């Protein structure tokens, strides 16, 4: 395995999300209250109801597109937890705090959530990083998109692929046509979006060893991200190897 930076000073991470999809035997309208009672001391803000709750309950239950939607959001600085009857999504938006601090945020919450036994069956976990860049990312990565030997470099291009890696699925989305807001201006930029998915077959085993699984997913995300970057571009981001 190639040496991976501990961090990069010119951090492109716009949002990081750790998600758990689950099934609960608790009544849907009781789940949030039970979870909030267990974790409320970890937050500085009151919970906020999300727009999906404005829809009638019958529609929320029937529409498969809403199955894993969060109903409430609780915030602590630039980190938050989104809670739904089938999903927990821990997010770090805007300024990325770094893996140590962000992971400790959701590890602490998961320990509290485990005590109330709401997560009767965990279906899947996902770890996602969305990275935004100025300019055309296809000039800076070890990836080419061709049609009849013609390399698509300046054209508006968005690519999505799924890579199987042991018992993980690595979903890579990369594109050079996203809008980036900065200093009250909107410029065209690029995105590298990596989502590491892992299906859970044994809920008890996952809850007993979730740190190991999540840390493994984080390494796989970092390996894929840094393997994409040209060396000259990586140097521009000022990597810190912690030596």
N, C-alpha and C positions, 0 to 999 in steps of 0.2 A: 504494500500500500504506500502510495506517495505521501510525503510529508505534508500535513495540512496546517494552514495557519490557525492560530488560536482565535484571531480576529483580524479584521481589516479596518484601518482607520477611516477610509473613505467608504463608509458602510452604505450599500445600496438597498438594504432591507427596508421595505415599506411596511410590511406586515408579516407577522409570524403567527400561525394558528395551530394549536394542538386540539384535536377533536376526538371525542368518544361518542360512538353511536350505540345505543343500548335499548333494552326492553325492560320495563318495570311492571310488576304486578300491582303497584299502587294505583289508585284512581288518578286519572290525568290531572284533575283539578287540585289534587293534594300534593303532587310531586314537588312543585316549586316551594311550597311552604315548608315541607320537610327538609329539603336541601338548604334553603336559606337559613333556617334556624341553626343548622350545623356550621355554616360558614360565614355568617354575617359579621363576626368579629374581625375577619380578615380584610374588610372593605371600609373605605372612607366615605363612599357615596351611597345614597338610597337606591334601591333597584328601580329600573325604568321598564315599563311595558313596551314591547316592540309592536310595530304596525300590524303584524299578522293577527294579533288578538282582536283587531277590529272586525275581522271576518267572523261570520257565524261558526259556532263549534262544529256543526254538521259538515260545513264545507271544509274546514281544516282537517277533519278526520277522513273525508272521502278523497281529497285531492292528493295523489301520490307525490306531487311536487312539493307539498307542504309537510310531508311526513317527518323530515329531519330539520324543520325550521325551529329556531329558538323563539321563545315567547317573552323572555325577560333578559335584561342586561344589567350587570353590576360592575362598577368601575372602581379601580384603584390607580390613580395616576394615568399612565398610558398603557395600563394592562387592564383586562376585563375578563369576565366570565359571562358567556351567553348560555342560558338554560332553556331547554325545551323538554317536552315529555319523552323525547327519544334521542336527545342530543345534549352534550356538554361541549362547548367550544371556548377554549382559553386563548385569548389573543393579546399580542403585544404590537401596538400600532405606532406609526410615526417613528419616534426615536427607539431603536432596538436596544434593550438593556443588556444584551449579551446572554449567552446560553445559561451561565451559572445562575444569574438572578432570575431570569424568566422561568427556567425549569423549576427552580425552587418555589416560585409562585404557585405553579399548578401542582407540584408534588405535595406541598403543604395542604392545598385544598383537597386533593384526592384522598389524603389520609383522613381528613375530617369527613368526607363524603362516604368513605368506606364504612364508617361506624353506623350509619343510618340504614344501610342495606336496602337502598332504593334500586341500585343497579343489579337486577336479578340475572340479566344476561347481557353481556357486552358482545356486540356484533363485530365492531371494527374500530380501529384507531387510525388516525391520520396525522401526519406532521407536515405542515405546508409553509413554505417561505416564498414570498413575492418580492422580487428584486427589481427596482426601476433604475434605468440608466438614461442619461442624455445621449442623443445621437443614435446611430445605427449599430446595433449590437452585432450584426453579422460581419462587421469589419474587425471584431475583437474576439471572436470565438472560433474554436476548432470544429466548425460545423458548416457544411455547404448544402444548399438546396439547388438542384440542377433540373433543367428541362432540356432534353436533347443536347447535353453537354454545355448548355448555357447556364452559368451560375447566376442565380437570383440573389442580388446583393442590394441594389438600390430600390428594387420594387417593394411595395408594401407586402410583407410576407409574415404569416403566422403559422407556426408548426406545433402540432401536438402528437406525442408518442408515449406509449406505455412500455416500460422495460421491466421484465420479470427478474428479480434478484433474490434467490433463495425463497423465503416465504413472504417477501415484500413485493409490492408493485410500485415502481417509481414512475410517476406521471410527470413528464417534462413538457411545458409549454413555453415557447420562445417566439418573440415577435418584435418587429421594428416599427410598429404603427400604433403606439398608445399615446394618449394625451397626458402630459405631466404638468401639474400646476406648481409653480414656484414664483415667489415674489409677485403675487397678483397677476402673473402671466401664465398662459398655457402654451407649452411647446411640445413638439412631437418627440417622442423618445422610444425606448425599448423596454421589454420585460423579459426576465427569466423567472418562471413560476414552476416550482418543484413541489410535488405533493407525494409523500411516502405513505403508502397504505399497507395495513396489515390486518387480515381477517383473524378474529379471535375464535378459536374452537373450544377453549376451556376457560370459562370466566374466572373460576377460583384460582387457577394457575396464573392467569394474567394479573389479577389483583394482588397476588402474593409476590409477583416478580415484574411488575409493570415498569419499574425504573430500568431494568436491564433491556426490556424490549424497546422502550422509548429512546434510550441512549444509543442503541444499535440503529434505530431509524435516523437519529440525528447524524450519526457518522455517515450513513449511506447518502443522506441529503448533501452533506459537505463534500463527500467524494465526487458526487455527480456535478455539483456546482463548480468546484475548482478544476475538475477535469475538462470543463468546457472552455475555460478562459485561456487565451493566448498569454504566454509568459510576460510579454511586454505590457499587456493590459493589466494583468495581476499586479505588476510592480506599480502601476499608476494608482492602484487602490491601497497601496502601502500596507502589505501584509505584515502581521506581527506573529512570529512563530513561538513567542514566549521563551526564548532562549537568553 
